[in-house]
């Protein structure tokens, strides 16, 4: 049996919350918190896939941009 998996790149929205984009699929969603984002991802997957094709595992690759001053 093949394991069904999907990966989302999650970035912090500069204005507020989080944005998630699926790798290899046209699936995008957003939310104010990570728990809300997970629920929105589940809803988006249900809209995109048939019941038999739904991924079992969802990987969230959370990218956090950070910058700092490096002055000598």
DSSP file (Angstrom, degrees, kcal/mol; ACC not computed):
  #  RESIDUE AA STRUCTURE BP1 BP2  ACC     N-H-->O    O-->H-N    N-H-->O    O-->H-N    TCO  KAPPA ALPHA  PHI   PSI    X-CA   Y-CA   Z-CA
    1    1 A X              0   0    0      0, 0.0     2,-0.3     0, 0.0     0, 0.0   0.000 360.0 360.0 360.0 132.5    0.0    0.0    0.0
    2    2 A X        -     0   0    0      1,-0.0     2,-0.5     2,-0.0     0, 0.0  -0.629 360.0-127.5 -82.6 133.2    1.3    3.4   -1.0
    3    3 A X        -     0   0    0     -2,-0.3     2,-0.7    52,-0.0    52,-0.1  -0.685  20.1-141.1 -79.7 127.5    1.6    6.1    1.7
    4    4 A X        +     0   0    0     -2,-0.5    53,-2.3    50,-0.1    52,-2.0  -0.809  32.2 164.7 -94.7 118.7   -0.1    9.2    0.6
    5    5 A X  E     -a   57   0A   0     -2,-0.7     2,-0.3    50,-0.2    53,-0.2  -0.933  18.2-172.0-132.7 155.0    1.7   12.3    1.7
    6    6 A X  E     -a   58   0A   0     51,-1.6    53,-3.1    -2,-0.3     2,-0.4  -0.991  12.4-146.2-144.7 146.6    1.7   16.0    0.8
    7    7 A X  E     -a   59   0A   0     16,-0.4    16,-2.9    -2,-0.3     2,-0.4  -0.942   8.6-164.3-118.6 135.9    4.0   18.8    1.8
    8    8 A X  E     -aB  60  22A   0     51,-3.1    53,-3.3    -2,-0.4     2,-0.6  -0.951  16.0-139.9-115.7 137.2    3.1   22.4    2.4
    9    9 A X  E     -aB  61  21A   0     12,-3.0    12,-2.1    -2,-0.4     2,-0.5  -0.868  24.9-161.5 -89.5 123.7    5.5   25.4    2.6
   10   10 A X  E     +aB  62  20A   0     51,-2.6    53,-3.4    -2,-0.6     2,-0.4  -0.934  11.5 178.4-113.3 127.4    4.3   27.6    5.5
   11   11 A X  E     -aB  63  19A   0      8,-2.6     8,-2.7    -2,-0.5     2,-0.3  -0.942  33.7-109.5-125.5 148.8    5.4   31.2    5.7
   12   12 A X  E     - B   0  18A   0     51,-0.8     2,-0.4    -2,-0.4     6,-0.3  -0.611  35.2-124.1 -72.4 133.0    4.6   33.9    8.2
   13   13 A X        -     0   0    0      4,-2.4     4,-0.1    -2,-0.3    -1,-0.1  -0.655  13.0-135.1 -76.3 129.8    2.4   36.6    6.5
   14   14 A X  S    S+     0   0    0     -2,-0.4    -1,-0.1     1,-0.2     3,-0.1   0.796 104.7  41.0 -57.9 -27.3    4.1   40.0    6.9
   15   15 A X  S    S-     0   0    0      1,-0.3     2,-0.2    -3,-0.0    -1,-0.2   0.883 132.3 -38.8 -88.7 -42.2    0.8   41.5    7.9
   16   16 A X  S    S-     0   0    0     15,-0.1    -1,-0.3     1,-0.1     2,-0.1  -0.795  95.3  -2.3 178.6 138.1   -0.7   38.8   10.1
   17   17 A X  S    S-     0   0    0     15,-0.3    -4,-2.4    -2,-0.2     2,-0.3  -0.397  81.7 -52.5  83.3-149.7   -0.9   35.0   10.4
   18   18 A X  E     -BC  12  31A   0     13,-3.3    13,-2.0    -6,-0.3     2,-0.4  -0.940  29.8-151.4-137.6 151.6    0.4   32.3    8.1
   19   19 A X  E     -BC  11  30A   0     -8,-2.7    -8,-2.6    -2,-0.3     2,-0.4  -0.987  13.8-162.6-123.4 134.6    0.2   31.3    4.4
   20   20 A X  E     -BC  10  29A   0      9,-3.1     9,-2.1    -2,-0.4     2,-0.4  -0.971   6.7-175.9-122.7 134.6    0.5   27.6    3.2
   21   21 A X  E     -BC   9  28A   0    -12,-2.1   -12,-3.0    -2,-0.4     7,-0.2  -0.996  22.6-130.8-129.8 127.1    1.3   26.5   -0.3
   22   22 A X  E >   -B    8   0A   0      5,-2.5     3,-0.6    -2,-0.4     2,-0.5  -0.522  22.0-121.2 -76.4 140.8    1.3   22.8   -1.3
   23   23 A X  T 3  S+     0   0    0    -16,-2.9   -16,-0.4     1,-0.2     3,-0.1  -0.722  94.9   4.8 -81.6 124.6    4.3   21.5   -3.3
   24   24 A X  T 3  S+     0   0    0     -2,-0.5     2,-0.3     1,-0.2    -1,-0.2   0.444 119.7  78.1  85.4  -0.3    3.2   20.1   -6.6
   25   25 A X  S <  S-     0   0    0     -3,-0.6     2,-1.6     2,-0.1    -1,-0.2  -0.963  83.8-116.9-138.1 154.5   -0.4   21.1   -6.3
   26   26 A X        +     0   0    0     -2,-0.3     2,-0.5    -3,-0.1    -3,-0.1  -0.500  67.9 131.6 -88.5  66.3   -2.4   24.3   -6.7
   27   27 A X        +     0   0    0     -2,-1.6    -5,-2.5    -5,-0.3     2,-0.4  -0.981  25.1 165.2-124.6 121.2   -3.5   24.4   -3.1
   28   28 A X  E     +C   21   0A   0     -2,-0.5     2,-0.3    -7,-0.2    -7,-0.2  -0.983   1.1 157.6-133.6 143.2   -3.2   27.6   -1.1
   29   29 A X  E     -C   20   0A   0     -9,-2.1    -9,-3.1    -2,-0.4     2,-0.3  -0.973  15.7-160.1-156.1 168.5   -4.7   28.6    2.2
   30   30 A X  E     +C   19   0A   0     -2,-0.3     2,-0.3   -11,-0.2   -11,-0.2  -0.963   9.5 171.5-148.9 163.6   -4.1   31.0    5.1
   31   31 A X  E     -C   18   0A   0    -13,-2.0   -13,-3.3    -2,-0.3   -15,-0.1  -0.976  40.8-114.7-165.6 166.3   -5.0   31.6    8.7
   32   32 A X  S    S+     0   0    0     -2,-0.3   -15,-0.3   -15,-0.3     2,-0.3   0.799  98.4  26.8 -79.7 -30.7   -4.2   33.7   11.8
   33   33 A X  S  > S-     0   0    0      1,-0.1     4,-2.2   -15,-0.1   -15,-0.1  -0.868  80.4-113.9-130.3 162.2   -2.8   30.8   13.9
   34   34 A X  H  > S+     0   0    0     -2,-0.3     4,-2.3     2,-0.2     5,-0.2   0.902 116.0  52.4 -64.6 -41.4   -1.1   27.5   13.2
   35   35 A X  H  > S+     0   0    0      1,-0.2     4,-1.6     2,-0.2    -1,-0.2   0.917 112.2  46.7 -60.8 -39.7   -3.9   25.4   14.6
   36   36 A X  H  > S+     0   0    0      1,-0.2     4,-2.5     2,-0.2    -2,-0.2   0.890 109.5  54.8 -65.5 -38.5   -6.4   27.3   12.4
   37   37 A X  H  X S+     0   0    0     -4,-2.2     4,-2.5     1,-0.2    -2,-0.2   0.907 104.9  52.9 -62.3 -42.0   -4.0   26.8    9.4
   38   38 A X  H  X S+     0   0    0     -4,-2.3     4,-2.0     1,-0.2    -1,-0.2   0.903 110.5  47.2 -60.4 -41.9   -4.0   23.1   10.0
   39   39 A X  H  X S+     0   0    0     -4,-1.6     4,-2.2     2,-0.2    -1,-0.2   0.904 111.7  50.7 -65.9 -40.9   -7.8   23.0    9.9
   40   40 A X  H  X S+     0   0    0     -4,-2.5     4,-2.5     1,-0.2    -2,-0.2   0.868 108.3  52.7 -65.4 -36.0   -7.8   25.1    6.8
   41   41 A X  H  X S+     0   0    0     -4,-2.5     4,-2.5     2,-0.2    -1,-0.2   0.923 108.0  50.9 -64.1 -43.8   -5.4   22.8    5.1
   42   42 A X  H  X S+     0   0    0     -4,-2.0     4,-2.0     1,-0.2    -2,-0.2   0.923 112.0  47.3 -58.1 -44.8   -7.6   19.8    5.9
   43   43 A X  H  X S+     0   0    0     -4,-2.2     4,-1.5     1,-0.2    -2,-0.2   0.909 111.6  50.4 -63.7 -42.4  -10.6   21.7    4.4
   44   44 A X  H  X S+     0   0    0     -4,-2.5     4,-1.7     1,-0.2    -2,-0.2   0.887 109.4  51.2 -64.2 -38.9   -8.5   22.6    1.3
   45   45 A X  H  X S+     0   0    0     -4,-2.5     4,-2.7     1,-0.2    -1,-0.2   0.893 107.0  53.5 -65.1 -39.6   -7.4   19.0    0.8
   46   46 A X  H  < S+     0   0    0     -4,-2.0    -1,-0.2     1,-0.2    -2,-0.2   0.834 111.4  46.7 -63.8 -32.2  -11.0   17.8    1.0
   47   47 A X  H  < S+     0   0    0     -4,-1.5    -1,-0.2    -5,-0.1    -2,-0.2   0.821 117.7  42.1 -76.5 -31.9  -11.9   20.2   -1.8
   48   48 A X  H  < S+     0   0    0     -4,-1.7     2,-0.3    -5,-0.1    -2,-0.2   0.843 113.1  47.6 -87.1 -36.1   -9.0   19.3   -4.0
   49   49 A X  S  < S-     0   0    0     -4,-2.7     2,-0.1    -5,-0.2     5,-0.1  -0.759  79.7-115.0-111.1 152.0   -8.9   15.5   -3.6
   50   50 A X    >>  -     0   0    0     -2,-0.3     3,-1.1     1,-0.1     4,-0.7  -0.417  42.9-102.8 -70.5 160.1  -11.5   12.7   -3.9
   51   51 A X  G >4 S+     0   0    0      1,-0.3     3,-0.8     2,-0.2    -1,-0.1   0.878 122.5  49.8 -54.9 -41.5  -12.1   10.8   -0.6
   52   52 A X  G 34 S+     0   0    0      1,-0.2    -1,-0.3     0, 0.0    -3,-0.0   0.698 112.6  47.7 -72.8 -18.7  -10.0    7.8   -1.8
   53   53 A X  G <4 S+     0   0    0     -3,-1.1    -1,-0.2     2,-0.1    -2,-0.2   0.397  78.5 128.5-103.4   2.1   -7.1   10.0   -2.9
   54   54 A X    <<  -     0   0    0     -3,-0.8   -50,-0.1    -4,-0.7    -8,-0.1  -0.333  65.5-111.6 -60.2 134.2   -6.8   12.2    0.2
   55   55 A X        -     0   0    0      1,-0.1   -50,-0.2   -52,-0.1    -1,-0.1  -0.377  18.9-155.1 -63.0 145.5   -3.3   12.3    1.6
   56   56 A X  S    S+     0   0    0    -52,-2.0     2,-0.4     1,-0.2   -51,-0.2   0.849  78.5  43.3 -87.2 -41.0   -2.9   10.6    5.0
   57   57 A X  E     -a    5   0A   0    -53,-2.3   -51,-1.6     2,-0.0     2,-0.5  -0.891  65.4-163.3-112.8 137.3    0.1   12.6    6.1
   58   58 A X  E     -a    6   0A   0     -2,-0.4     2,-0.5   -53,-0.2   -51,-0.2  -0.979   7.2-158.2-118.1 123.8    0.6   16.3    5.8
   59   59 A X  E     -a    7   0A   0    -53,-3.1   -51,-3.1    -2,-0.5     2,-0.6  -0.874   3.0-157.4-100.6 130.4    4.1   17.7    6.2
   60   60 A X  E     -a    8   0A   0     -2,-0.5     2,-0.9   -53,-0.2   -51,-0.2  -0.937   3.3-165.6-108.6 116.0    4.5   21.4    7.2
   61   61 A X  E     -a    9   0A   0    -53,-3.3   -51,-2.6    -2,-0.6     2,-0.6  -0.854  16.2-157.8 -99.2  99.6    7.8   22.9    6.2
   62   62 A X  E     -a   10   0A   0     -2,-0.9     2,-0.5   -53,-0.2   -51,-0.2  -0.702   6.1-164.6 -89.8 118.8    7.7   26.1    8.3
   63   63 A X  E     -a   11   0A   0    -53,-3.4   -51,-0.8    -2,-0.6     2,-0.5  -0.885   3.7-170.6-105.2 126.3    9.9   28.9    6.9
   64   64 A X        -     0   0    0     -2,-0.5     2,-0.4   -53,-0.1   -53,-0.1  -0.968  11.1-149.4-120.3 120.5   10.7   31.8    9.2
   65   65 A X        +     0   0    0     -2,-0.5     2,-0.4   -53,-0.1    -2,-0.0  -0.732  23.6 170.4 -88.3 133.3   12.5   34.8    7.8
   66   66 A X        -     0   0    0     -2,-0.4     2,-0.4     2,-0.0    -2,-0.0  -0.999  11.0-172.6-142.4 139.4   14.7   36.6   10.2
   67   67 A X        +     0   0    0     -2,-0.4     2,-0.3     2,-0.0    -2,-0.0  -0.968   4.6 178.7-132.5 153.6   17.2   39.3    9.7
   68   68 A X        -     0   0    0     -2,-0.4     2,-0.4     2,-0.0    -2,-0.0  -0.962  33.5-100.6-147.4 161.6   19.7   40.9   12.0
   69   69 A X        -     0   0    0     -2,-0.3     2,-0.6     1,-0.0    -2,-0.0  -0.720  25.2-167.5 -88.4 130.7   22.4   43.6   11.9
   70   70 A X        +     0   0    0     -2,-0.4     2,-0.4     2,-0.0    -1,-0.0  -0.763  23.2 161.7-118.1  82.8   25.9   42.4   11.7
   71   71 A X              0   0    0     -2,-0.6    -2,-0.0     1,-0.1     0, 0.0  -0.864 360.0 360.0-108.5 136.6   28.0   45.4   12.4
   72   72 A X              0   0    0     -2,-0.4    -1,-0.1     0, 0.0    -2,-0.0   0.388 360.0 360.0-104.2 360.0   31.6   45.3   13.5
